Amino acid sequence: MQVAKNRVVLIDYHLTDPQGKVLDSSRGREPLAYLHGGGNIIPGLEEALTGRVKGEALTITVAPAKAYGEKDPSMIQAVSRDAFKGIDKIEAGMQFQTQGPGGQARVVTVTQVDANEVTVDANHPLAGVPLTFDVVIQDVRDASDEEIQHGHVHGAGGHHH
């Protein structure tokens, strides 16, 4: 059975950045189960898996535009330290949850701190980074009507209600 829209796909994967640093891996864990065509994984990886079959192995490098996007300079801003009242120590690398323009939760990462301002970056931490996946397709099956309706996999390796 081929990987296609509305099929559940189980993959073992190993994700690295351009320097070879391991960013994530399913090694030593259960395979990742996802609903193909449901927007559950990055678009570039989903495209590369389309049409593949159980047992296939591939290595793919996904460009930022098909992963977490390019880094958007407009999402980096300096804010007054007053916005961090009640937090005594602020350091580069710390992350905070804020509210985006539409009211949605957004995570920002502190990139610089000085006496009066804190520079934060609301880009995804992997924005602008080409990602290399080593993938083995462990299984492919038809999704249930409920999985299709909910937009994600249920049961082993998936979501439990």
KEFIKE-229032 format. One record per atom (N, C-alpha, C): atom name; x, y, z. Coordinates in Angstrom, 2 decimals. Layout:
N
<site:CA	X:X	Y:Y	Z:Z>
...
END
This chain:
161
<site:N	X:0.85	Y:-1.18	Z:0.00>
<site:CA	X:0.00	Y:0.00	Z:0.00>
<site:C	X:0.90	Y:1.24	Z:0.00>
<site:N	X:0.57	Y:2.18	Z:-0.86>
<site:CA	X:1.36	Y:3.40	Z:-0.99>
<site:C	X:0.93	Y:4.46	Z:0.02>
<site:N	X:1.88	Y:5.30	Z:0.40>
<site:CA	X:1.60	Y:6.46	Z:1.22>
<site:C	X:0.78	Y:7.43	Z:0.38>
<site:N	X:-0.40	Y:7.80	Z:0.88>
<site:CA	X:-1.29	Y:8.70	Z:0.15>
<site:C	X:-2.22	Y:9.39	Z:1.15>
<site:N	X:-2.96	Y:10.37	Z:0.67>
<site:CA	X:-3.89	Y:11.13	Z:1.52>
<site:C	X:-4.84	Y:10.18	Z:2.24>
<site:N	X:-5.08	Y:10.49	Z:3.50>
<site:CA	X:-5.98	Y:9.73	Z:4.38>
<site:C	X:-5.50	Y:8.31	Z:4.67>
<site:N	X:-4.19	Y:8.15	Z:4.67>
<site:CA	X:-3.61	Y:6.89	Z:5.12>
<site:C	X:-2.77	Y:7.19	Z:6.36>
<site:N	X:-2.75	Y:6.23	Z:7.26>
<site:CA	X:-1.92	Y:6.34	Z:8.45>
<site:C	X:-0.55	Y:5.76	Z:8.11>
<site:N	X:0.48	Y:6.53	Z:8.40>
<site:CA	X:1.85	Y:6.12	Z:8.08>
<site:C	X:2.65	Y:6.08	Z:9.38>
<site:N	X:3.40	Y:5.01	Z:9.56>
<site:CA	X:4.29	Y:4.89	Z:10.71>
<site:C	X:5.72	Y:4.94	Z:10.18>
<site:N	X:6.50	Y:5.88	Z:10.73>
<site:CA	X:7.88	Y:6.04	Z:10.27>
<site:C	X:8.84	Y:6.05	Z:11.46>
<site:N	X:10.01	Y:5.48	Z:11.21>
<site:CA	X:11.15	Y:5.71	Z:12.09>
<site:C	X:11.93	Y:6.83	Z:11.42>
<site:N	X:12.41	Y:7.79	Z:12.20>
<site:CA	X:13.11	Y:8.93	Z:11.61>
<site:C	X:14.25	Y:9.37	Z:12.50>
<site:N	X:15.17	Y:10.06	Z:11.88>
<site:CA	X:16.33	Y:10.66	Z:12.55>
<site:C	X:16.52	Y:12.01	Z:11.88>
<site:N	X:16.39	Y:13.09	Z:12.64>
<site:CA	X:16.42	Y:14.45	Z:12.11>
<site:C	X:17.70	Y:15.16	Z:12.54>
<site:N	X:18.41	Y:15.74	Z:11.54>
<site:CA	X:19.63	Y:16.47	Z:11.85>
<site:C	X:19.63	Y:17.83	Z:11.15>
<site:N	X:20.44	Y:18.74	Z:11.69>
<site:CA	X:20.61	Y:20.06	Z:11.07>
<site:C	X:21.81	Y:20.00	Z:10.12>
<site:N	X:22.12	Y:21.11	Z:9.43>
<site:CA	X:23.24	Y:21.08	Z:8.46>
<site:C	X:24.61	Y:20.73	Z:9.06>
<site:N	X:24.77	Y:20.92	Z:10.37>
<site:CA	X:26.04	Y:20.58	Z:11.01>
<site:C	X:26.05	Y:19.13	Z:11.50>
<site:N	X:24.96	Y:18.39	Z:11.28>
<site:CA	X:24.89	Y:17.00	Z:11.70>
<site:C	X:24.37	Y:16.81	Z:13.12>
<site:N	X:24.00	Y:17.90	Z:13.78>
<site:CA	X:23.47	Y:17.80	Z:15.15>
<site:C	X:22.09	Y:17.14	Z:15.11>
<site:N	X:21.90	Y:16.15	Z:15.97>
<site:CA	X:20.61	Y:15.46	Z:16.04>
<site:C	X:19.60	Y:16.37	Z:16.74>
<site:N	X:18.50	Y:16.67	Z:16.02>
<site:CA	X:17.45	Y:17.53	Z:16.56>
<site:C	X:16.30	Y:16.73	Z:17.15>
<site:N	X:16.06	Y:15.56	Z:16.58>
<site:CA	X:14.98	Y:14.69	Z:17.06>
<site:C	X:15.19	Y:13.32	Z:16.43>
<site:N	X:14.66	Y:12.30	Z:17.07>
<site:CA	X:14.80	Y:10.95	Z:16.55>
<site:C	X:13.78	Y:10.04	Z:17.21>
<site:N	X:13.32	Y:9.05	Z:16.46>
<site:CA	X:12.44	Y:8.05	Z:17.05>
<site:C	X:13.23	Y:6.83	Z:17.49>
<site:N	X:14.54	Y:6.84	Z:17.29>
<site:CA	X:15.37	Y:5.69	Z:17.66>
<site:C	X:15.20	Y:5.40	Z:19.15>
<site:N	X:14.94	Y:4.13	Z:19.44>
<site:CA	X:14.73	Y:3.72	Z:20.83>
<site:C	X:13.32	Y:3.99	Z:21.31>
<site:N	X:12.46	Y:4.48	Z:20.42>
<site:CA	X:11.06	Y:4.76	Z:20.77>
<site:C	X:10.16	Y:4.11	Z:19.72>
<site:N	X:8.87	Y:4.26	Z:19.93>
<site:CA	X:7.90	Y:3.79	Z:18.94>
<site:C	X:8.00	Y:4.65	Z:17.69>
<site:N	X:7.66	Y:4.11	Z:16.52>
<site:CA	X:7.64	Y:4.93	Z:15.31>
<site:C	X:6.62	Y:6.07	Z:15.45>
<site:N	X:6.82	Y:7.11	Z:14.68>
<site:CA	X:5.88	Y:8.22	Z:14.62>
<site:C	X:4.72	Y:7.79	Z:13.72>
<site:N	X:3.49	Y:7.93	Z:14.22>
<site:CA	X:2.30	Y:7.64	Z:13.42>
<site:C	X:1.64	Y:8.98	Z:13.08>
<site:N	X:1.33	Y:9.18	Z:11.79>
<site:CA	X:0.68	Y:10.42	Z:11.41>
<site:C	X:-0.33	Y:10.16	Z:10.29>
<site:N	X:-1.27	Y:11.08	Z:10.12>
<site:CA	X:-2.28	Y:11.01	Z:9.08>
<site:C	X:-1.76	Y:11.76	Z:7.86>
<site:N	X:-1.48	Y:11.04	Z:6.79>
<site:CA	X:-0.92	Y:11.67	Z:5.60>
<site:C	X:-1.97	Y:12.59	Z:4.97>
<site:N	X:-1.54	Y:13.82	Z:4.66>
<site:CA	X:-2.45	Y:14.81	Z:4.09>
<site:C	X:-3.20	Y:15.60	Z:5.14>
<site:N	X:-2.94	Y:15.31	Z:6.41>
<site:CA	X:-3.64	Y:16.00	Z:7.49>
<site:C	X:-2.88	Y:17.17	Z:8.08>
<site:N	X:-1.72	Y:17.50	Z:7.49>
<site:CA	X:-0.93	Y:18.61	Z:8.01>
<site:C	X:-0.26	Y:18.29	Z:9.33>
<site:N	X:-0.04	Y:17.00	Z:9.60>
<site:CA	X:0.55	Y:16.58	Z:10.87>
<site:C	X:2.07	Y:16.61	Z:10.89>
<site:N	X:2.70	Y:16.68	Z:9.70>
<site:CA	X:4.16	Y:16.78	Z:9.62>
<site:C	X:4.48	Y:17.91	Z:8.64>
<site:N	X:5.75	Y:18.32	Z:8.59>
<site:CA	X:6.11	Y:19.43	Z:7.71>
<site:C	X:5.86	Y:19.06	Z:6.25>
<site:N	X:5.46	Y:20.05	Z:5.44>
<site:CA	X:5.08	Y:19.78	Z:4.05>
<site:C	X:6.16	Y:19.09	Z:3.21>
<site:N	X:7.40	Y:19.48	Z:3.35>
<site:CA	X:8.46	Y:18.89	Z:2.54>
<site:C	X:8.67	Y:17.41	Z:2.81>
<site:N	X:8.53	Y:17.01	Z:4.06>
<site:CA	X:8.67	Y:15.58	Z:4.39>
<site:C	X:7.45	Y:14.82	Z:3.88>
<site:N	X:6.28	Y:15.39	Z:4.06>
<site:CA	X:5.07	Y:14.74	Z:3.58>
<site:C	X:5.13	Y:14.53	Z:2.05>
<site:N	X:5.58	Y:15.54	Z:1.32>
<site:CA	X:5.72	Y:15.42	Z:-0.13>
<site:C	X:6.69	Y:14.30	Z:-0.51>
<site:N	X:7.80	Y:14.21	Z:0.21>
<site:CA	X:8.82	Y:13.20	Z:-0.10>
<site:C	X:8.32	Y:11.78	Z:0.18>
<site:N	X:7.41	Y:11.64	Z:1.12>
<site:CA	X:6.89	Y:10.32	Z:1.48>
<site:C	X:5.74	Y:9.86	Z:0.58>
<site:N	X:5.09	Y:10.80	Z:-0.10>
<site:CA	X:3.95	Y:10.46	Z:-0.95>
<site:C	X:4.37	Y:9.45	Z:-2.02>
<site:N	X:3.58	Y:8.37	Z:-2.13>
<site:CA	X:3.84	Y:7.34	Z:-3.14>
<site:C	X:4.80	Y:6.26	Z:-2.70>
<site:N	X:5.43	Y:6.42	Z:-1.55>
<site:CA	X:6.37	Y:5.42	Z:-1.04>
<site:C	X:5.59	Y:4.25	Z:-0.43>
<site:N	X:6.30	Y:3.15	Z:-0.12>
<site:CA	X:5.64	Y:1.97	Z:0.44>
<site:C	X:6.39	Y:1.48	Z:1.68>
<site:N	X:5.70	Y:0.63	Z:2.43>
<site:CA	X:6.27	Y:0.03	Z:3.64>
<site:C	X:7.63	Y:-0.58	Z:3.32>
<site:N	X:8.60	Y:-0.32	Z:4.20>
<site:CA	X:9.95	Y:-0.86	Z:4.06>
<site:C	X:10.91	Y:0.06	Z:3.34>
<site:N	X:10.42	Y:1.07	Z:2.64>
<site:CA	X:11.32	Y:1.99	Z:1.94>
<site:C	X:12.08	Y:2.85	Z:2.94>
<site:N	X:13.31	Y:3.14	Z:2.60>
<site:CA	X:14.16	Y:4.03	Z:3.40>
<site:C	X:14.60	Y:5.17	Z:2.50>
<site:N	X:14.66	Y:6.37	Z:3.04>
<site:CA	X:15.12	Y:7.50	Z:2.25>
<site:C	X:15.76	Y:8.54	Z:3.15>
<site:N	X:16.62	Y:9.32	Z:2.54>
<site:CA	X:17.21	Y:10.48	Z:3.20>
<site:C	X:16.79	Y:11.68	Z:2.37>
<site:N	X:16.23	Y:12.67	Z:3.05>
<site:CA	X:15.76	Y:13.87	Z:2.34>
<site:C	X:16.17	Y:15.10	Z:3.14>
<site:N	X:16.62	Y:16.11	Z:2.41>
<site:CA	X:16.86	Y:17.41	Z:3.04>
<site:C	X:15.73	Y:18.34	Z:2.61>
<site:N	X:15.05	Y:18.89	Z:3.61>
<site:CA	X:13.90	Y:19.75	Z:3.38>
<site:C	X:14.34	Y:21.20	Z:3.55>
<site:N	X:14.11	Y:22.00	Z:2.51>
<site:CA	X:14.44	Y:23.43	Z:2.56>
<site:C	X:13.54	Y:24.13	Z:3.57>
<site:N	X:14.01	Y:25.23	Z:4.17>
<site:CA	X:13.21	Y:25.95	Z:5.16>
<site:C	X:11.80	Y:26.31	Z:4.68>
<site:N	X:11.66	Y:26.68	Z:3.41>
<site:CA	X:10.34	Y:27.07	Z:2.90>
<site:C	X:9.32	Y:25.95	Z:3.00>
<site:N	X:9.78	Y:24.68	Z:2.99>
<site:CA	X:8.87	Y:23.53	Z:3.09>
<site:C	X:8.95	Y:22.89	Z:4.48>
<site:N	X:9.58	Y:23.61	Z:5.42>
<site:CA	X:9.69	Y:23.10	Z:6.80>
<site:C	X:9.04	Y:24.13	Z:7.73>
<site:N	X:9.85	Y:24.91	Z:8.42>
<site:CA	X:9.32	Y:25.90	Z:9.38>
<site:C	X:9.42	Y:27.32	Z:8.86>
<site:N	X:9.68	Y:27.46	Z:7.56>
<site:CA	X:9.73	Y:28.77	Z:6.93>
<site:C	X:11.08	Y:29.43	Z:7.07>
<site:N	X:11.22	Y:30.51	Z:6.34>
<site:CA	X:12.43	Y:31.33	Z:6.44>
<site:C	X:12.32	Y:32.18	Z:7.70>
<site:N	X:13.45	Y:32.61	Z:8.21>
<site:CA	X:13.45	Y:33.49	Z:9.38>
<site:C	X:12.89	Y:34.85	Z:8.95>
<site:N	X:11.90	Y:35.34	Z:9.68>
<site:CA	X:11.24	Y:36.61	Z:9.37>
<site:C	X:11.75	Y:37.68	Z:10.33>
<site:N	X:12.56	Y:38.63	Z:9.83>
<site:CA	X:13.12	Y:39.67	Z:10.70>
<site:C	X:12.05	Y:40.49	Z:11.44>
<site:N	X:10.86	Y:40.60	Z:10.88>
<site:CA	X:9.81	Y:41.38	Z:11.54>
<site:C	X:9.29	Y:40.70	Z:12.82>
<site:N	X:9.67	Y:39.43	Z:13.02>
<site:CA	X:9.23	Y:38.71	Z:14.22>
<site:C	X:10.27	Y:38.81	Z:15.34>
<site:N	X:11.28	Y:39.65	Z:15.13>
<site:CA	X:12.30	Y:39.90	Z:16.14>
<site:C	X:12.12	Y:41.34	Z:16.60>
<site:N	X:11.96	Y:41.52	Z:17.90>
<site:CA	X:11.76	Y:42.90	Z:18.38>
<site:C	X:12.33	Y:43.09	Z:19.77>
<site:N	X:12.69	Y:44.32	Z:20.05>
<site:CA	X:13.16	Y:44.70	Z:21.38>
<site:C	X:11.96	Y:45.21	Z:22.15>
<site:N	X:11.80	Y:44.71	Z:23.37>
<site:CA	X:10.72	Y:45.16	Z:24.25>
<site:C	X:11.33	Y:45.65	Z:25.56>
<site:N	X:10.60	Y:46.51	Z:26.22>
<site:CA	X:11.06	Y:47.06	Z:27.49>
<site:C	X:11.18	Y:45.95	Z:28.53>
<site:N	X:12.19	Y:46.06	Z:29.37>
<site:CA	X:12.34	Y:45.10	Z:30.47>
<site:C	X:11.11	Y:45.13	Z:31.37>
<site:N	X:10.40	Y:46.24	Z:31.36>
<site:CA	X:9.18	Y:46.35	Z:32.18>
<site:C	X:8.14	Y:45.30	Z:31.81>
<site:N	X:8.20	Y:44.80	Z:30.58>
<site:CA	X:7.26	Y:43.76	Z:30.14>
<site:C	X:7.51	Y:42.44	Z:30.85>
<site:N	X:8.62	Y:42.33	Z:31.57>
<site:CA	X:9.00	Y:41.09	Z:32.26>
<site:C	X:8.97	Y:41.28	Z:33.77>
<site:N	X:8.02	Y:42.07	Z:34.25>
<site:CA	X:7.90	Y:42.31	Z:35.71>
<site:C	X:7.73	Y:40.98	Z:36.44>
<site:N	X:8.39	Y:40.87	Z:37.57>
<site:CA	X:8.30	Y:39.67	Z:38.38>
<site:C	X:9.31	Y:38.60	Z:38.00>
<site:N	X:10.07	Y:38.83	Z:36.94>
<site:CA	X:11.10	Y:37.88	Z:36.53>
<site:C	X:12.44	Y:38.53	Z:36.79>
<site:N	X:13.15	Y:38.02	Z:37.78>
<site:CA	X:14.40	Y:38.64	Z:38.22>
<site:C	X:15.55	Y:38.45	Z:37.24>
<site:N	X:15.70	Y:37.26	Z:36.72>
<site:CA	X:16.84	Y:36.97	Z:35.86>
<site:C	X:16.35	Y:36.60	Z:34.47>
<site:N	X:16.72	Y:37.39	Z:33.48>
<site:CA	X:16.36	Y:37.14	Z:32.09>
<site:C	X:17.67	Y:36.92	Z:31.31>
<site:N	X:17.74	Y:35.79	Z:30.60>
<site:CA	X:18.96	Y:35.45	Z:29.86>
<site:C	X:18.61	Y:35.03	Z:28.45>
<site:N	X:19.57	Y:35.21	Z:27.54>
<site:CA	X:19.41	Y:34.73	Z:26.17>
<site:C	X:19.15	Y:33.23	Z:26.19>
<site:N	X:18.23	Y:32.79	Z:25.36>
<site:CA	X:17.86	Y:31.38	Z:25.28>
<site:C	X:16.60	Y:31.04	Z:26.05>
<site:N	X:16.21	Y:31.90	Z:27.00>
<site:CA	X:14.97	Y:31.65	Z:27.73>
<site:C	X:13.79	Y:31.80	Z:26.79>
<site:N	X:12.73	Y:31.06	Z:27.06>
<site:CA	X:11.52	Y:31.15	Z:26.25>
<site:C	X:10.35	Y:31.55	Z:27.13>
<site:N	X:9.46	Y:32.34	Z:26.53>
<site:CA	X:8.26	Y:32.80	Z:27.22>
<site:C	X:7.06	Y:32.64	Z:26.30>
<site:N	X:5.92	Y:32.41	Z:26.89>
<site:CA	X:4.69	Y:32.34	Z:26.09>
<site:C	X:4.02	Y:33.71	Z:26.14>
<site:N	X:3.66	Y:34.20	Z:24.97>
<site:CA	X:2.99	Y:35.49	Z:24.86>
<site:C	X:1.69	Y:35.30	Z:24.08>
<site:N	X:0.97	Y:36.36	Z:23.93>
<site:CA	X:-0.26	Y:36.31	Z:23.16>
<site:C	X:-0.04	Y:37.03	Z:21.83>
<site:N	X:-0.32	Y:36.33	Z:20.73>
<site:CA	X:-0.15	Y:36.91	Z:19.40>
<site:C	X:-1.26	Y:37.89	Z:19.08>
<site:N	X:-1.17	Y:38.56	Z:17.93>
<site:CA	X:-2.15	Y:39.57	Z:17.54>
<site:C	X:-3.59	Y:39.05	Z:17.49>
<site:N	X:-3.76	Y:37.78	Z:17.14>
<site:CA	X:-5.11	Y:37.21	Z:17.06>
<site:C	X:-5.53	Y:36.53	Z:18.34>
<site:N	X:-4.75	Y:36.70	Z:19.40>
<site:CA	X:-5.08	Y:36.09	Z:20.69>
<site:C	X:-4.49	Y:34.70	Z:20.88>
<site:N	X:-3.83	Y:34.16	Z:19.85>
<site:CA	X:-3.25	Y:32.82	Z:19.95>
<site:C	X:-1.97	Y:32.85	Z:20.78>
<site:N	X:-1.68	Y:31.72	Z:21.42>
<site:CA	X:-0.45	Y:31.62	Z:22.21>
<site:C	X:0.74	Y:31.55	Z:21.25>
<site:N	X:1.81	Y:32.24	Z:21.61>
<site:CA	X:3.02	Y:32.27	Z:20.79>
<site:C	X:4.21	Y:32.18	Z:21.73>
<site:N	X:5.19	Y:31.38	Z:21.35>
<site:CA	X:6.41	Y:31.26	Z:22.14>
<site:C	X:7.47	Y:32.18	Z:21.54>
<site:N	X:8.12	Y:32.95	Z:22.39>
<site:CA	X:9.21	Y:33.81	Z:21.96>
<site:C	X:10.48	Y:33.38	Z:22.69>
<site:N	X:11.61	Y:33.54	Z:22.00>
<site:CA	X:12.90	Y:33.19	Z:22.58>
<site:C	X:13.70	Y:34.46	Z:22.78>
<site:N	X:14.27	Y:34.63	Z:23.97>
<site:CA	X:15.11	Y:35.78	Z:24.26>
<site:C	X:16.43	Y:35.60	Z:23.53>
<site:N	X:16.82	Y:36.63	Z:22.76>
<site:CA	X:18.09	Y:36.55	Z:22.01>
<site:C	X:19.15	Y:37.50	Z:22.56>
<site:N	X:18.71	Y:38.56	Z:23.24>
<site:CA	X:19.67	Y:39.54	Z:23.77>
<site:C	X:19.02	Y:40.28	Z:24.93>
<site:N	X:19.83	Y:40.63	Z:25.92>
<site:CA	X:19.35	Y:41.36	Z:27.08>
<site:C	X:20.31	Y:42.49	Z:27.39>
<site:N	X:19.76	Y:43.70	Z:27.60>
<site:CA	X:20.60	Y:44.78	Z:28.10>
<site:C	X:19.86	Y:45.46	Z:29.25>
<site:N	X:20.38	Y:46.56	Z:29.72>
<site:CA	X:19.83	Y:47.21	Z:30.92>
<site:C	X:18.37	Y:47.63	Z:30.77>
<site:N	X:17.95	Y:48.05	Z:29.58>
<site:CA	X:16.60	Y:48.57	Z:29.41>
<site:C	X:15.68	Y:47.73	Z:28.53>
<site:N	X:16.29	Y:46.88	Z:27.68>
<site:CA	X:15.48	Y:46.15	Z:26.70>
<site:C	X:15.83	Y:44.67	Z:26.65>
<site:N	X:14.84	Y:43.89	Z:26.22>
<site:CA	X:15.02	Y:42.46	Z:25.98>
<site:C	X:14.61	Y:42.21	Z:24.53>
<site:N	X:15.51	Y:41.62	Z:23.75>
<site:CA	X:15.18	Y:41.30	Z:22.36>
<site:C	X:14.64	Y:39.88	Z:22.32>
<site:N	X:13.46	Y:39.74	Z:21.70>
<site:CA	X:12.81	Y:38.44	Z:21.60>
<site:C	X:12.57	Y:38.09	Z:20.13>
<site:N	X:12.58	Y:36.79	Z:19.85>
<site:CA	X:12.39	Y:36.28	Z:18.49>
<site:C	X:11.18	Y:35.33	Z:18.52>
<site:N	X:10.14	Y:35.66	Z:17.75>
<site:CA	X:8.93	Y:34.84	Z:17.69>
<site:C	X:8.96	Y:33.84	Z:16.54>
<site:N	X:10.07	Y:33.78	Z:15.79>
<site:CA	X:10.21	Y:32.77	Z:14.75>
<site:C	X:10.29	Y:31.39	Z:15.40>
<site:N	X:9.85	Y:30.36	Z:14.69>
<site:CA	X:10.05	Y:28.99	Z:15.16>
<site:C	X:11.56	Y:28.79	Z:15.30>
<site:N	X:12.02	Y:28.07	Z:16.32>
<site:CA	X:13.47	Y:27.87	Z:16.49>
<site:C	X:14.16	Y:27.24	Z:15.28>
<site:N	X:13.41	Y:26.51	Z:14.45>
<site:CA	X:14.01	Y:25.89	Z:13.26>
<site:C	X:13.73	Y:26.66	Z:11.98>
<site:N	X:13.18	Y:27.87	Z:12.10>
<site:CA	X:12.97	Y:28.71	Z:10.91>
<site:C	X:14.33	Y:29.01	Z:10.28>
<site:N	X:14.38	Y:28.91	Z:8.94>
<site:CA	X:15.62	Y:29.19	Z:8.22>
<site:C	X:16.62	Y:28.05	Z:8.20>
<site:N	X:16.28	Y:26.91	Z:8.80>
<site:CA	X:17.21	Y:25.79	Z:8.90>
<site:C	X:16.80	Y:24.67	Z:7.94>
<site:N	X:17.70	Y:24.27	Z:7.02>
<site:CA	X:17.42	Y:23.08	Z:6.21>
<site:C	X:17.48	Y:21.86	Z:7.13>
<site:N	X:16.53	Y:20.95	Z:7.00>
<site:CA	X:16.42	Y:19.79	Z:7.88>
<site:C	X:16.64	Y:18.50	Z:7.09>
<site:N	X:17.50	Y:17.62	Z:7.60>
<site:CA	X:17.75	Y:16.34	Z:6.93>
<site:C	X:17.11	Y:15.22	Z:7.75>
<site:N	X:16.26	Y:14.45	Z:7.07>
<site:CA	X:15.56	Y:13.32	Z:7.68>
<site:C	X:16.07	Y:12.02	Z:7.08>
<site:N	X:16.44	Y:11.08	Z:7.94>
<site:CA	X:16.65	Y:9.69	Z:7.54>
<site:C	X:15.39	Y:8.96	Z:7.99>
<site:N	X:14.64	Y:8.39	Z:7.04>
<site:CA	X:13.32	Y:7.83	Z:7.34>
<site:C	X:13.23	Y:6.40	Z:6.83>
<site:N	X:12.57	Y:5.55	Z:7.62>
<site:CA	X:12.19	Y:4.21	Z:7.18>
<site:C	X:10.69	Y:4.10	Z:7.42>
<site:N	X:9.96	Y:3.73	Z:6.36>
<site:CA	X:8.51	Y:3.58	Z:6.48>
<site:C	X:8.23	Y:2.20	Z:7.06>
<site:N	X:7.65	Y:2.20	Z:8.27>
<site:CA	X:7.38	Y:0.95	Z:8.98>
<site:C	X:6.04	Y:0.33	Z:8.61>
<site:N	X:5.06	Y:1.16	Z:8.31>
<site:CA	X:3.74	Y:0.63	Z:7.98>
<site:C	X:2.90	Y:1.71	Z:7.31>
<site:N	X:1.93	Y:1.28	Z:6.51>
<site:CA	X:0.96	Y:2.18	Z:5.86>
<site:C	X:-0.39	Y:1.45	Z:5.92>
<site:N	X:-1.42	Y:2.16	Z:6.37>
<site:CA	X:-2.76	Y:1.57	Z:6.41>
<site:C	X:-3.78	Y:2.65	Z:6.11>
<site:N	X:-4.99	Y:2.23	Z:5.73>
<site:CA	X:-6.08	Y:3.19	Z:5.54>
<site:C	X:-6.46	Y:3.77	Z:6.89>
<site:N	X:-6.74	Y:5.06	Z:6.92>
<site:CA	X:-7.20	Y:5.71	Z:8.15>
<site:C	X:-8.67	Y:5.37	Z:8.35>
<site:N	X:-9.09	Y:5.34	Z:9.61>
<site:CA	X:-10.51	Y:5.13	Z:9.91>
<site:C	X:-11.26	Y:6.42	Z:9.61>
<site:N	X:-12.57	Y:6.32	Z:9.47>
<site:CA	X:-13.40	Y:7.51	Z:9.26>
<site:C	X:-13.21	Y:8.50	Z:10.40>
<site:N	X:-13.12	Y:7.99	Z:11.63>
<site:CA	X:-12.94	Y:8.85	Z:12.79>
<site:C	X:-11.60	Y:9.58	Z:12.75>
<site:N	X:-10.53	Y:8.88	Z:12.35>
<site:CA	X:-9.22	Y:9.51	Z:12.24>
<site:C	X:-9.25	Y:10.62	Z:11.20>
<site:N	X:-9.90	Y:10.36	Z:10.06>
<site:CA	X:-10.01	Y:11.37	Z:9.01>
<site:C	X:-10.80	Y:12.57	Z:9.52>
<site:N	X:-11.90	Y:12.31	Z:10.19>
<site:CA	X:-12.74	Y:13.39	Z:10.73>
<site:C	X:-11.99	Y:14.22	Z:11.76>
<site:N	X:-11.23	Y:13.56	Z:12.62>
<site:CA	X:-10.49	Y:14.27	Z:13.68>
<site:C	X:-9.18	Y:14.87	Z:13.19>
<site:N	X:-8.66	Y:14.38	Z:12.05>
<site:CA	X:-7.45	Y:14.94	Z:11.49>
<site:C	X:-6.16	Y:14.43	Z:12.08>
<site:N	X:-6.24	Y:13.30	Z:12.83>
<site:CA	X:-5.03	Y:12.72	Z:13.41>
<site:C	X:-5.25	Y:11.22	Z:13.67>
<site:N	X:-4.15	Y:10.53	Z:13.94>
<site:CA	X:-4.17	Y:9.09	Z:14.16>
<site:C	X:-4.64	Y:8.80	Z:15.58>
<site:N	X:-5.43	Y:7.76	Z:15.73>
<site:CA	X:-5.86	Y:7.26	Z:17.04>
<site:C	X:-5.15	Y:5.95	Z:17.33>
<site:N	X:-5.11	Y:5.58	Z:18.60>
<site:CA	X:-4.55	Y:4.28	Z:18.97>
<site:C	X:-3.04	Y:4.30	Z:19.05>
<site:N	X:-2.46	Y:3.11	Z:18.87>
<site:CA	X:-1.00	Y:2.94	Z:19.03>
<site:C	X:-0.23	Y:3.94	Z:18.18>
<site:N	X:0.61	Y:4.70	Z:18.82>
<site:CA	X:1.45	Y:5.67	Z:18.13>
<site:C	X:0.74	Y:6.97	Z:17.80>
<site:N	X:-0.55	Y:7.05	Z:18.09>
<site:CA	X:-1.32	Y:8.24	Z:17.77>
<site:C	X:-1.97	Y:8.84	Z:19.01>
<site:N	X:-3.04	Y:9.56	Z:18.78>
<site:CA	X:-3.74	Y:10.30	Z:19.83>
<site:C	X:-4.74	Y:9.39	Z:20.57>
<site:N	X:-4.85	Y:9.57	Z:21.85>
<site:CA	X:-5.83	Y:8.82	Z:22.64>
<site:C	X:-6.84	Y:9.80	Z:23.20>
<site:N	X:-8.11	Y:9.53	Z:23.00>
<site:CA	X:-9.16	Y:10.42	Z:23.51>
<site:C	X:-9.61	Y:9.96	Z:24.87>
END
